[in-house]
Amino acid sequence: MNTDNIDSEGYRANVGIIISNNEGKLFLAGRIGSNSWQFPQGGILESESPTQAMYRELYEEIGLEKKDVKILAQTECWLRYKIPKKYLRRSTPLCIGQKQKWFMLKFLSHDGCIHLDKSKNPEFDRWRWVNFWDPMNEVIYFKKKVYKKALIKLGSYIYPDGIPTQVD
């Protein structure tokens, strides 16, 4: 974990990436060694803007380049979540959670451009396109509130007539 961009409250600056295809489905990736699924995300280096970090993470985690996507929107404010104590890494400075800028991207390329092995240490080993609210049933429990906020704030950019109704 990159520890050089943790704020005074212990939150690490991070980007979250939601990618929508032409059918309005969202990209979801499965974490290596677990049953957990999530949107791509990653830390913002001190020398980067959120947009630069998003493009770097997009390439490192799923092999997509700037030409493969179009930015539709970005959250104005930081969305935060705390990491439960049992998941905290004991390092200095201590990171207690993530503060994230979320991006909604339109996928412009084809599925064959997605490669989960661009990094020396890949995070994902599988992926799929899912319905709008499906990530809420797949993501680890402590990220659910942030995912819901991000989907609500950015969903209208792919569903201008109104985001789908959430079914619990």
C-alpha positions in Angstrom: 0.0 0.0 0.0 1.3 3.5 -0.9 1.4 5.4 2.4 2.6 8.8 1.1 -0.8 10.2 0.4 -2.7 9.8 3.7 -4.4 12.9 5.2 -4.2 14.1 8.8 -7.4 12.1 9.6 -5.8 8.8 8.4 -7.7 8.5 5.0 -5.7 7.5 1.9 -6.5 9.5 -1.3 -7.9 7.1 -3.8 -9.9 6.8 -7.0 -12.9 4.6 -7.8 -13.7 3.7 -11.4 -17.2 2.7 -12.7 -17.2 1.7 -16.4 -20.4 1.3 -18.4 -20.7 -0.5 -21.7 -23.2 0.3 -24.5 -25.9 -1.8 -22.8 -25.6 0.2 -19.6 -23.9 -2.8 -17.8 -21.1 -2.1 -15.3 -17.7 -3.6 -15.2 -17.0 -5.6 -12.0 -13.8 -7.5 -11.2 -13.1 -10.4 -8.9 -10.3 -10.1 -6.4 -7.6 -12.8 -6.6 -7.8 -15.3 -3.8 -11.3 -14.3 -2.6 -15.0 -14.4 -3.6 -15.1 -10.6 -3.4 -16.0 -8.5 -6.4 -15.4 -4.7 -6.8 -15.0 -1.8 -9.2 -11.4 -1.0 -10.0 -9.8 1.5 -7.6 -6.4 2.6 -6.4 -4.3 5.2 -4.6 -3.5 8.6 -5.8 0.2 9.4 -5.7 1.3 12.7 -4.3 2.4 13.8 -7.8 -0.9 12.9 -9.5 -4.2 14.5 -10.0 -7.3 12.2 -9.5 -7.7 12.0 -13.3 -4.0 10.9 -13.8 -4.4 8.3 -11.0 -7.6 7.0 -12.6 -5.9 6.4 -16.0 -2.9 4.8 -14.3 -5.0 2.5 -12.2 -7.3 1.7 -15.2 -4.2 0.5 -17.1 -2.5 -1.3 -14.2 -5.6 -3.2 -13.0 -7.5 -3.9 -16.2 -5.3 -3.0 -19.1 -7.4 -0.2 -20.6 -5.9 3.0 -22.0 -7.2 6.5 -22.3 -8.4 5.7 -25.9 -10.6 2.8 -24.6 -12.8 5.0 -22.4 -14.5 8.4 -22.2 -14.9 10.3 -18.8 -18.6 11.0 -18.4 -18.4 12.5 -14.9 -16.5 12.6 -11.6 -17.8 13.1 -8.0 -17.2 16.7 -6.8 -16.6 15.7 -3.2 -14.6 12.9 -1.6 -16.5 9.8 -0.6 -15.1 8.0 2.4 -15.2 4.6 4.1 -13.4 3.3 7.1 -11.6 0.0 7.0 -12.6 -2.4 9.8 -9.8 -3.0 12.3 -9.4 -6.6 11.3 -8.4 -5.4 7.8 -6.1 -2.6 8.8 -2.4 -2.9 8.0 -0.2 -1.9 10.9 2.0 0.7 9.2 3.0 4.3 9.8 1.3 6.5 9.0 -1.8 4.5 9.8 -4.4 4.4 7.1 -7.9 4.0 8.7 -9.8 4.3 5.5 -10.1 5.6 1.9 -11.3 8.9 0.6 -12.2 8.5 -3.0 -13.0 10.5 -6.1 -15.3 8.4 -8.3 -15.3 8.4 -12.1 -18.0 7.2 -14.4 -16.5 6.1 -17.7 -18.0 5.0 -21.0 -16.3 1.9 -22.5 -15.5 2.7 -26.1 -13.5 -0.4 -27.0 -14.2 -4.1 -27.1 -14.0 -6.8 -24.4 -10.7 -8.2 -25.9 -8.9 -5.0 -24.7 -9.5 -5.9 -21.1 -6.4 -7.6 -19.6 -6.1 -8.2 -15.9 -2.4 -9.1 -16.0 -0.7 -5.7 -16.8 0.7 -5.3 -13.3 3.4 -7.4 -11.6 0.9 -8.0 -8.8 -2.5 -8.3 -10.4 -5.5 -7.7 -8.1 -8.1 -9.4 -10.2 -8.4 -12.8 -11.9 -11.9 -12.5 -13.4 -14.4 -9.9 -14.6 -17.9 -9.5 -15.9 -20.5 -7.0 -17.0 -23.4 -6.7 -14.5 -26.7 -4.8 -14.0 -26.5 -1.4 -12.4 -27.3 -2.3 -8.8 -25.6 -5.8 -8.8 -22.3 -4.5 -7.3 -24.2 -3.7 -4.1 -24.7 -7.5 -3.6 -21.1 -8.3 -4.5 -18.9 -5.8 -2.8 -17.4 -6.3 0.7 -19.7 -4.9 3.4 -17.7 -1.9 4.5 -17.7 -0.4 0.9 -21.5 -0.7 0.3 -22.4 2.8 1.4 -19.7 4.4 -0.7 -20.8 2.3 -3.7 -24.4 3.3 -3.3 -23.4 7.0 -3.1 -21.2 6.8 -6.2 -23.9 4.9 -8.2 -26.5 7.5 -7.2 -24.3 10.5 -7.9 -23.0 9.2 -11.2 -25.7 6.9 -12.5 -27.6 9.7 -14.4 -24.7 10.0 -16.8 -25.5 6.6 -18.2 -29.3 6.7 -17.5 -30.3 10.3 -18.2 -34.0 9.4 -17.8 -33.5 8.0 -14.3 -31.3 5.3 -12.8 -32.9 1.9 -12.4 -34.9 1.2 -9.3 -32.8 -0.6 -6.6 -34.3 -4.0 -5.8 -33.2 -5.4 -2.4 
